[in-house]
Amino acid sequence: MPSSPLSPLSAAAVDLSRHVRAGDRIHWGQGEAQPRTLIKALLEQRHRLGRVAVLLGESQAGLLQPEHTDAIDFATWCGYGGNQALVQAGVLDVWPCHDAALPALIRAGELRVDVLLLQVSPPDALGRYSLGCAMDTLPAALDTARVVIAEVHAGVPWTHGERYLNREDFDVLVEADYPLDAPSAADAIDSTDARVRAIARHAATLIDDGATLQSGPGAIPDAILAQLADRRGLGLHTDTAGAAVVELAARGALTNEHKRVDRGIGVAARLAGGARLRRHAAHDEGLSLRGIDYLHDPAVLARLDRFTAINTAIEVDLGGQVNTEVRGGYYVGAVGGASAFSRAARASRGGLAIVALTSTHGHRSRIVASCGGPIGIARSDVDVIVTEYGVADLRGRGLWARLRAMLDIAAPEHRDALERQSHETLRGAGVDWSQLVGA
């Protein structure tokens, strides 16, 4: 039963030991939907609860620390953001699974959620609370959790979506008040980087009027979308809605008018665009948040014409294979949804699967002879690779032509070494390098 029939508790009055049992698995929203008041209460009270587990998405930098594992076991499907502190300490258990599989795993109990912590908006005139900045995995967790504890924050937007909650849906409701724009991860790509702007210009030339857009998280996909303000009739079907969505809508570019499913409505799993996007989402009935199982539903994706998937990567090899998970032996990315969206884009009438990345990370090339991590997107599921040096169009090209195209978009200082290494790439694919050289 709810703790109070009328008003939320103060954060100081929350006693999680009344609701959380030893052995419970706890889950909460990721990114901008993290309920930070409740998370901090959990960390402060962890020694009173018995050992518990936490299922994480992207977490805020600096919030979770390795020392918290004295009472909490952390697991995740991604290495983004603040998860890096746990990854590098070797205390984060990674579940390498597609985003689309997460809701089913939660509902089946394989990723059981006992206690769900939520960040919600104030109620509307009908008394309905919105999930605010994310739908994501939360509908599945709501369907199965034994306990639901929420913090209500005046700055969280009342967003349109597939799920709303009433006061009786919460076991505890807590007041929250903190700046919503959390610090980003230290290694995030600067959106003002000249390389990002160049990538965005190159990629934008590939996207026409009427395209339905999917964009992964991060500065590069959002910068690409920002270049499309002069297009018309664009649609949105994406896991992450970034800040560029606001300008596209304001300039009349984003209308969703050509979509055969959700016509007139842009759909996303979560918001990741700061205060301006939150304000926009609170007033735009044409932006709806949906669970990630809907976003990845093959039957839905199959009805999207000109579906354009825009994702980034850690590295891409000379044949077009894409590593989205591991850099330098550390888990920094995710299996995510890029592979499913790329396949859908390639199958879509007029669709396009784009992978965009800077050519280097520090002094290391991100165009490589052989990927140093798992292959997240198969070379058969990529149409074009974009760096600041241009576009490698892999459509209809054999391995030799792909190799030449990929060398052209690598950083110039790495091209000679990559060419020397490239014969190993071709040999591993069963191609006789010496015959090609002589051709």
RODO-2510 file (C-alpha; in nm, 4 decimals, decimal comma):
residues 439
     n   res          X          Y          Z
     1     m     0,0000     0,0000     0,0000
     2     p     0,1172     0,3588    -0,0541
     3     s     0,2965     0,5201     0,2401
     4     s     0,0768     0,8301     0,2256
     5     p    -0,2606     0,8809     0,0602
     6     l    -0,1995     1,2523     0,0081
     7     s     0,1496     1,3949    -0,0294
     8     p     0,5005     1,2665    -0,1043
     9     l     0,7506     1,1999     0,1717
    10     s     1,0607     1,4094     0,2138
    11     a     1,3769     1,2353     0,0973
    12     a     1,5087     1,2262     0,4553
    13     a     1,2031     1,0254     0,5652
    14     v     1,2583     0,7382     0,3216
    15     d     1,3466     0,4115     0,4907
    16     l     1,4201     0,1642     0,2140
    17     s     1,4606    -0,1237     0,4599
    18     r     1,0807    -0,1325     0,4916
    19     h     1,0523    -0,2281     0,1232
    20     v     1,3821    -0,3766     0,0043
    21     r     1,4823    -0,7301     0,1004
    22     a     1,8222    -0,8967     0,0954
    23     g     1,8652    -1,0635    -0,2430
    24     d     1,6348    -0,8223    -0,4271
    25     r     1,7267    -0,6897    -0,7710
    26     i     1,6656    -0,3162    -0,8117
    27     h     1,6209    -0,1325    -1,1414
    28     w     1,5741     0,2312    -1,2425
    29     g     1,5540     0,4508    -1,5508
    30     q     1,8705     0,5412    -1,7390
    31     g     2,0221     0,8647    -1,8630
    32     e     1,8105     1,1682    -1,7807
    33     a     1,5489     0,9445    -1,6159
    34     q     1,7677     0,8398    -1,3224
    35     p     1,5908     0,8997    -0,9875
    36     r     1,8951     1,0449    -0,8152
    37     t     1,7312     1,1127    -0,4784
    38     l     1,6336     0,7473    -0,4471
    39     i     1,9664     0,6205    -0,5797
    40     k     2,1546     0,8256    -0,3214
    41     a     1,9229     0,6949    -0,0494
    42     l     1,9984     0,3395    -0,1610
    43     l     2,3732     0,4004    -0,1513
    44     e     2,3553     0,5645     0,1908
    45     q     2,1348     0,2913     0,3398
    46     r     2,2926    -0,0073     0,1638
    47     h     2,4469    -0,1610     0,4754
    48     r     2,1034    -0,1853     0,6402
    49     l     1,9432    -0,3766     0,3539
    50     g     2,1461    -0,6925     0,3192
    51     r     2,3200    -0,7619    -0,0093
    52     v     2,1155    -0,6547    -0,3141
    53     a     2,1672    -0,6415    -0,6899
    54     v     2,1148    -0,3488    -0,9274
    55     l     2,0365    -0,3672    -1,3000
    56     l     2,1754    -0,0532    -1,4664
    57     g     2,1360     0,1256    -1,7926
    58     e     2,3486     0,4343    -1,8598
    59     s     2,4341     0,5942    -1,5249
    60     q     2,5371     0,9436    -1,4244
    61     a     2,9102     1,0058    -1,4052
    62     g     3,0320     1,0063    -1,0432
    63     l     2,7154     0,8661    -0,8879
    64     l     2,8092     0,4978    -0,8534
    65     q     3,1517     0,4032    -0,7207
    66     p     3,3405     0,0739    -0,6848
    67     e     3,3229     0,0979    -0,3044
    68     h     2,9459     0,0580    -0,3249
    69     t     3,0012    -0,3054    -0,4191
    70     d     3,0611    -0,3820    -0,0511
    71     a     2,6826    -0,4312    -0,0377
    72     i     2,5578    -0,4107    -0,3976
    73     d     2,6196    -0,6257    -0,7064
    74     f     2,5963    -0,4228    -1,0285
    75     a     2,4965    -0,5604    -1,3694
    76     t     2,4309    -0,3780    -1,6955
    77     w     2,3784    -0,4095    -2,0685
    78     c     2,5982    -0,1060    -2,1482
    79     g     2,9249     0,0608    -2,0524
    80     y     2,8156     0,4205    -2,1075
    81     g     2,8596     0,7188    -1,8788
    82     g     2,9248     0,6587    -1,5119
    83     n     2,9353     0,2832    -1,5651
    84     q     3,2993     0,3264    -1,6662
    85     a     3,4134     0,3639    -1,3062
    86     l     3,2653     0,0206    -1,2301
    87     v     3,3956    -0,1349    -1,5523
    88     q     3,7528    -0,0247    -1,4921
    89     a     3,7394    -0,1503    -1,1338
    90     g     3,6227    -0,4898    -1,2601
    91     v     3,3021    -0,4866    -1,0559
    92     l     3,0359    -0,4573    -1,3269
    93     d     2,8755    -0,7702    -1,4730
    94     v     2,7912    -0,7062    -1,8393
    95     w     2,4954    -0,8776    -2,0055
    96     p     2,5720    -0,8696    -2,3801
    97     c     2,2198    -0,8625    -2,5180
    98     h     2,0195    -0,6657    -2,7709
    99     d     1,8104    -0,3810    -2,6338
   100     a     1,5056    -0,5442    -2,7909
   101     a     1,5505    -0,8515    -2,5681
   102     l     1,5542    -0,6652    -2,2371
   103     p     1,1766    -0,6308    -2,1777
   104     a     1,1195    -1,0015    -2,2457
   105     l     1,4084    -1,0977    -2,0156
   106     i     1,2587    -0,8835    -1,7406
   107     r     0,9067    -1,0215    -1,7859
   108     a     1,0354    -1,3811    -1,7969
   109     g     1,2316    -1,3316    -1,4765
   110     e     1,5728    -1,3970    -1,6299
   111     l     1,6500    -1,0345    -1,5470
   112     r     1,4079    -1,0272    -1,2546
   113     v     1,3169    -0,6844    -1,1158
   114     d     1,1917    -0,6901    -0,7559
   115     v     1,2138    -0,3196    -0,6742
   116     l     1,1657    -0,0433    -0,9307
   117     l     1,2846     0,3128    -0,8598
   118     l     1,1251     0,5793    -1,0797
   119     q     1,1581     0,9484    -1,1568
   120     v     0,8148     1,0909    -1,2442
   121     s     0,6546     1,4216    -1,3310
   122     p     0,3973     1,5970    -1,1162
   123     p     0,0453     1,4694    -1,1944
   124     d    -0,1779     1,6188    -1,4592
   125     a    -0,5340     1,7410    -1,4012
   126     l    -0,6540     1,3789    -1,4019
   127     g    -0,4030     1,2767    -1,1348
   128     r    -0,1830     1,0809    -1,3782
   129     y     0,1930     1,0796    -1,3310
   130     s     0,4149     1,0603    -1,6399
   131     l     0,7372     0,8605    -1,6611
   132     g     0,8946     1,1811    -1,7866
   133     c     1,2232     1,1325    -1,9703
   134     a     1,2165     0,7601    -2,0517
   135     m     0,9912     0,4671    -2,1265
   136     d     1,2666     0,2217    -2,2291
   137     t     1,2581    -0,0932    -2,0108
   138     l     1,0258     0,0614    -1,7516
   139     p     0,6882    -0,0772    -1,8697
   140     a     0,8235    -0,4315    -1,8412
   141     a     0,9630    -0,3604    -1,4952
   142     l     0,6332    -0,2034    -1,3873
   143     d     0,4515    -0,5185    -1,4924
   144     t     0,6669    -0,7424    -1,2738
   145     a     0,8166    -0,5479    -0,9810
   146     r     0,7001    -0,6307    -0,6289
   147     v     0,7670    -0,2740    -0,5069
   148     v     0,7489     0,0581    -0,6954
   149     i     0,9100     0,3624    -0,5330
   150     a     0,9033     0,6945    -0,7167
   151     e     1,0401     1,0432    -0,6746
   152     v     0,8333     1,3288    -0,8127
   153     h     1,0348     1,6217    -0,9487
   154     a     0,8774     1,9507    -1,0558
   155     g     1,1241     1,9836    -1,3438
   156     v     1,0433     1,6473    -1,5004
   157     p     0,8178     1,6987    -1,8043
   158     w     0,4739     1,5424    -1,8293
   159     t     0,5360     1,3553    -2,1532
   160     h     0,3033     1,1661    -2,3812
   161     g     0,3544     0,7922    -2,3997
   162     e     0,2228     0,4412    -2,3636
   163     r     0,2101     0,4325    -1,9828
   164     y     0,0883     0,6606    -1,7042
   165     l     0,0651     0,5971    -1,3311
   166     n    -0,1802     0,6913    -1,0577
   167     r    -0,0989     0,7532    -0,6916
   168     e    -0,2086     0,4021    -0,5941
   169     d     0,0515     0,2534    -0,8292
   170     f     0,3321     0,3639    -0,5969
   171     d     0,4291     0,1989    -0,2713
   172     v     0,6248     0,5127    -0,1785
   173     l     0,6306     0,8588    -0,3344
   174     v     0,9172     1,0947    -0,2491
   175     e     0,9788     1,4634    -0,3153
   176     a     1,2893     1,5396    -0,5234
   177     d     1,4630     1,8656    -0,6064
   178     y     1,7999     1,8760    -0,7842
   179     p     1,9422     2,0078    -1,1136
   180     l     1,8231     1,7684    -1,3822
   181     d     2,1139     1,8160    -1,6211
   182     a     2,3736     1,5821    -1,4733
   183     p     2,7413     1,6046    -1,5709
   184     s     2,8281     1,3983    -1,8753
   185     a     3,0965     1,1327    -1,8944
   186     a     3,4512     1,2692    -1,9092
   187     d     3,5295     1,0961    -2,2395
   188     a     3,2181     1,2126    -2,4228
   189     i     3,2861     1,3604    -2,7683
   190     d     3,2586     1,7390    -2,7706
   191     s     2,9702     1,8396    -2,9965
   192     t     3,1694     2,1497    -3,1027
   193     d     3,4601     1,9347    -3,2281
   194     a     3,5367     2,0327    -3,5889
   195     r     3,5519     1,6631    -3,6772
   196     v     3,1948     1,6128    -3,5558
   197     r     3,0742     1,9037    -3,7672
   198     a     3,2502     1,7616    -4,0733
   199     i     3,1000     1,4160    -4,0166
   200     a     2,7556     1,5720    -3,9830
   201     r     2,7927     1,7597    -4,3127
   202     h     2,9035     1,4480    -4,4989
   203     a     2,6262     1,2301    -4,3563
   204     a     2,3536     1,4879    -4,4128
   205     t     2,4126     1,4773    -4,7893
   206     l     2,2887     1,1159    -4,7836
   207     i     1,9502     1,1907    -4,6217
   208     d     1,6560     1,3089    -4,8292
   209     d     1,3126     1,4538    -4,7600
   210     g     1,0643     1,2063    -4,6148
   211     a     1,3201     0,9893    -4,4337
   212     t     1,2205     0,8346    -4,1015
   213     l     1,5158     0,8770    -3,8661
   214     q     1,6682     0,6600    -3,5984
   215     s     1,9670     0,8050    -3,4147
   216     g     2,1799     0,6426    -3,1519
   217     p     2,3031     0,8269    -2,8423
   218     g     2,5871     1,0770    -2,8541
   219     a     2,7087     1,3965    -3,0134
   220     i     2,7649     1,2600    -3,3645
   221     p     2,4122     1,1299    -3,4402
   222     d     2,2620     1,4457    -3,2901
   223     a     2,4936     1,6662    -3,4975
   224     i     2,3834     1,4829    -3,8117
   225     l     2,0176     1,5447    -3,7314
   226     a     2,0955     1,9129    -3,6697
   227     q     2,2066     1,9408    -4,0342
   228     l     1,8632     1,8385    -4,1625
   229     a     1,6608     2,1475    -4,0721
   230     d     1,6043     2,2316    -4,4407
   231     r     1,4485     1,8903    -4,5160
   232     r     1,0759     1,8340    -4,5264
   233     g     0,8483     1,5523    -4,4162
   234     l     1,0992     1,3823    -4,1863
   235     g     0,9813     1,1203    -3,9376
   236     l     1,1198     0,9971    -3,6065
   237     h     1,1407     0,6376    -3,4820
   238     t     1,4359     0,6205    -3,2493
   239     d     1,5707     0,4836    -2,9249
   240     t     1,7213     0,8205    -2,8253
   241     a     1,5654     1,1600    -2,8987
   242     g     1,8407     1,4235    -2,8781
   243     a     1,8443     1,8013    -2,8696
   244     a     1,8297     1,8344    -3,2500
   245     v     1,4690     1,7129    -3,2459
   246     v     1,3575     2,0497    -3,1096
   247     e     1,5061     2,2487    -3,3975
   248     l     1,3802     2,0024    -3,6597
   249     a     1,0275     2,0411    -3,5238
   250     a     1,0564     2,4204    -3,4960
   251     r     1,1789     2,4517    -3,8559
   252     g     0,8959     2,2385    -3,9921
   253     a     1,1271     1,9581    -4,0993
   254     l     0,9969     1,6945    -3,8576
   255     t     0,6311     1,6260    -3,9323
   256     n     0,6055     1,2435    -3,9382
   257     e     0,3528     1,2845    -4,2182
   258     h     0,4895     1,0078    -4,4412
   259     k     0,5081     0,7301    -4,1831
   260     r     0,2801     0,4344    -4,2510
   261     v     0,2774     0,3539    -3,8791
   262     d     0,2375     0,6237    -3,6111
   263     r     0,1566     0,8749    -3,8828
   264     g     0,1965     1,2255    -3,7442
   265     i     0,3713     1,0972    -3,4318
   266     g     0,7430     1,0740    -3,3609
   267     v     0,8327     0,7928    -3,1230
   268     a     1,1342     0,7460    -2,8977
   269     a     1,2333     0,5331    -2,6005
   270     r     1,3987     0,8162    -2,4069
   271     l     1,4924     1,1841    -2,4088
   272     a     1,8585     1,2871    -2,4031
   273     g     1,8594     1,6526    -2,4993
   274     g     1,8607     1,8637    -2,1857
   275     a     1,6192     2,1301    -2,0666
   276     r     1,5111     2,2537    -2,4094
   277     l     1,4064     1,9061    -2,5206
   278     r     1,2238     1,8466    -2,1923
   279     r     1,0236     2,1669    -2,2405
   280     h     0,9475     2,0711    -2,5992
   281     a     0,8359     1,7202    -2,5043
   282     a     0,6021     1,8573    -2,2393
   283     h     0,4074     2,0530    -2,5007
   284     d     0,4357     1,8387    -2,8123
   285     e     0,1655     1,5748    -2,8483
   286     g     0,3460     1,4674    -3,1643
   287     l     0,6322     1,3163    -2,9622
   288     s     0,5471     0,9917    -2,7826
   289     l     0,7664     0,7754    -2,5602
   290     r     0,7354     0,4005    -2,6081
   291     g     0,8982     0,0901    -2,4626
   292     i     1,2037    -0,0431    -2,6422
   293     d     1,0219    -0,3619    -2,7369
   294     y     0,7883    -0,1476    -2,9499
   295     l     1,0771     0,0544    -3,0974
   296     h     1,2464    -0,2683    -3,2120
   297     d     0,9349    -0,4621    -3,3120
   298     p     1,0124    -0,6132    -3,6559
   299     a     0,6500    -0,5736    -3,7650
   300     v     0,6644    -0,2009    -3,6875
   301     l     1,0052    -0,1484    -3,8478
   302     a     0,8906    -0,3291    -4,1623
   303     r     0,6265    -0,0586    -4,2197
   304     l     0,8751     0,2311    -4,2161
   305     d     0,9742     0,3443    -4,5647
   306     r     1,2983     0,5382    -4,6144
   307     f     1,4053     0,4284    -4,2680
   308     t     1,7476     0,5809    -4,2012
   309     a     1,9524     0,4396    -3,9135
   310     i     2,2275     0,6694    -3,7829
   311     n     2,4607     0,5062    -3,5347
   312     t     2,8161     0,5413    -3,4159
   313     a     3,0842     0,2904    -3,3279
   314     i     3,4041     0,2312    -3,1375
   315     e     3,5875     0,1076    -3,4466
   316     v     3,5216    -0,0277    -3,7955
   317     d     3,7473    -0,2676    -3,9819
   318     l     3,8519    -0,2427    -4,3449
   319     g     3,5755    -0,4790    -4,4534
   320     g     3,3008    -0,2810    -4,2797
   321     q     3,2575    -0,4863    -3,9603
   322     v     3,1568    -0,2666    -3,6656
   323     n     3,2636    -0,2963    -3,3015
   324     t     3,0114    -0,1216    -3,0756
   325     e     3,1212    -0,2645    -2,7403
   326     v     3,4888    -0,2799    -2,6402
   327     r     3,7777    -0,0321    -2,6585
   328     g     4,1249    -0,1206    -2,5364
   329     g     3,9989    -0,4206    -2,3417
   330     y     3,7324    -0,2240    -2,1538
   331     y     3,3583    -0,2427    -2,2060
   332     v     3,2552     0,1096    -2,3084
   333     g     2,9549     0,0589    -2,5390
   334     a     2,6745    -0,1922    -2,5838
   335     v     2,5238    -0,4467    -2,8163
   336     g     2,2352    -0,2004    -2,8098
   337     g     1,9916    -0,1704    -3,0952
   338     a     2,2196    -0,0613    -3,3785
   339     s     2,2328    -0,4002    -3,5479
   340     a     1,8540    -0,4388    -3,5524
   341     f     1,8024    -0,0851    -3,6789
   342     s     2,0718    -0,1276    -3,9445
   343     r     1,9092    -0,4452    -4,0758
   344     a     1,5717    -0,2740    -4,0779
   345     a     1,7136     0,0232    -4,2688
   346     r     1,8705    -0,2016    -4,5317
   347     a     1,5388    -0,3836    -4,5760
   348     s     1,3343    -0,0637    -4,5890
   349     r     1,2230     0,0768    -4,9229
   350     g     1,4609     0,3700    -4,9763
   351     g     1,6277     0,3071    -4,6406
   352     l     1,9909     0,3627    -4,5442
   353     a     2,2147     0,2238    -4,2668
   354     i     2,4778     0,4808    -4,1635
   355     v     2,7632     0,4285    -3,9172
   356     a     2,9467     0,7523    -3,8308
   357     l     3,2593     0,7954    -3,6189
   358     t     3,5672     1,0114    -3,5855
   359     s     3,8671     0,8609    -3,7621
   360     t     4,0784     0,8566    -3,4455
   361     h     4,0436     0,8250    -3,0693
   362     g     4,3418     0,9998    -2,9182
   363     h     4,6373     0,8839    -3,1278
   364     r     4,4758     0,5554    -3,2305
   365     s     4,2950     0,4949    -3,5576
   366     r     3,9320     0,3903    -3,5333
   367     i     3,9474     0,2493    -3,8841
   368     v     4,1347    -0,0733    -3,8155
   369     a     4,2629    -0,3786    -3,9990
   370     s     4,0891    -0,6022    -3,7464
   371     c     3,8417    -0,5065    -3,4745
   372     g     3,9649    -0,5394    -3,1175
   373     g     3,6220    -0,6205    -2,9781
   374     p     3,3021    -0,8093    -3,0632
   375     i     3,1321    -0,7402    -3,3955
   376     g     2,8121    -0,5540    -3,3112
   377     i     2,7031    -0,4824    -3,6695
   378     a     2,7897    -0,7268    -3,9448
   379     r     2,9521    -0,5895    -4,2597
   380     s     2,6492    -0,7174    -4,4506
   381     d     2,4233    -0,4832    -4,2501
   382     v     2,6062    -0,1558    -4,3208
   383     d     2,5476     0,0728    -4,6180
   384     v     2,7882     0,3604    -4,5533
   385     i     3,0646     0,4501    -4,3069
   386     v     3,1265     0,8207    -4,2452
   387     t     3,4252     0,9954    -4,0856
   388     e     3,5420     1,3555    -4,1040
   389     y     3,7333     1,2573    -4,4210
   390     g     3,4268     1,1537    -4,6173
   391     v     3,1890     0,8691    -4,6973
   392     a     3,2778     0,5065    -4,7705
   393     d     2,9827     0,3689    -4,9638
   394     l     2,9960    -0,0088    -4,9204
   395     r     2,6792    -0,0917    -5,1095
   396     g     2,7352    -0,3423    -5,3872
   397     r     3,1102    -0,3562    -5,3255
   398     g     3,3384    -0,6548    -5,2809
   399     l     3,6073    -0,6760    -5,0158
   400     w     3,8804    -0,5204    -5,2282
   401     a     3,6690    -0,2167    -5,3179
   402     r     3,5537    -0,1853    -4,9572
   403     l     3,9133    -0,1853    -4,8384
   404     r     4,0055     0,0989    -5,0731
   405     a     3,6978     0,2991    -4,9725
   406     m     3,7725     0,2535    -4,6007
   407     l     4,1359     0,3588    -4,6423
   408     d     4,0145     0,6809    -4,8057
   409     i     3,8209     0,7826    -4,4923
   410     a     4,0883     0,6824    -4,2407
   411     a     4,3099     0,9505    -4,0865
   412     p     4,5922     1,0231    -4,3362
   413     e     4,8650     0,9498    -4,0828
   414     h     4,7335     0,5935    -4,0406
   415     r     4,6640     0,5015    -4,4029
   416     d     5,0054     0,3578    -4,4902
   417     a     5,0114     0,1296    -4,1863
   418     l     4,6540     0,0184    -4,2514
   419     e     4,7361    -0,0644    -4,6124
   420     r     5,0305    -0,2757    -4,5012
   421     q     4,8050    -0,4587    -4,2552
   422     s     4,5175    -0,4950    -4,4973
   423     h     4,6452    -0,8123    -4,6659
   424     e     4,5814    -0,9959    -4,3386
   425     t     4,2218    -0,8737    -4,3427
   426     l     4,1693    -1,0067    -4,6935
   427     r     4,3554    -1,3298    -4,6270
   428     g     4,1283    -1,3956    -4,3288
   429     a     3,8339    -1,3523    -4,5647
   430     g     3,9735    -1,6083    -4,8085
   431     v     4,0964    -1,3560    -5,0666
   432     d     4,4337    -1,3997    -5,2418
   433     w     4,6061    -1,0681    -5,1696
   434     s     4,8926    -1,1206    -5,4152
   435     q     4,6562    -1,1650    -5,7085
   436     l     4,4666    -0,8493    -5,6138
   437     v     4,7877    -0,6485    -5,5851
   438     g     4,8863    -0,7579    -5,9329
   439     a     4,5459    -0,6796    -6,0784
***
